[in-house]
Amino acid sequence: MLFLVLGMILSVSLAVAVLFVVAVPARRQGRDLLTPKGDDMVSMVREKTGEVMETAREKTGEALDAAREKVSEVTRTNED
């Protein structure tokens, strides 16, 4: 198990080192990291994520409203 954890830490550290060796200097020189197609894809994912989160909030709100109604019905019945 120890070797597995050490291997994972080594892999992540190598990935971070490659990122700093390649991406950071390129970004400092003003080069874009993504192609125009990749940039469009990232913006599309952000839009879709926003839409999904909005829908989830609406459904969660509806579920909470229904739960409140049921709880209030039960408490009214118990008070009588």
Secondary structure, DSSP 8 states (H G I E B T S, - for coil): -HHHHHHHHHHHHHHHHHHHHHHHHHHHTT--SS-HHHHHHHHHHHHHHHHHHHHHHHHHHHHHHHHHHHHHHHHHHHH-
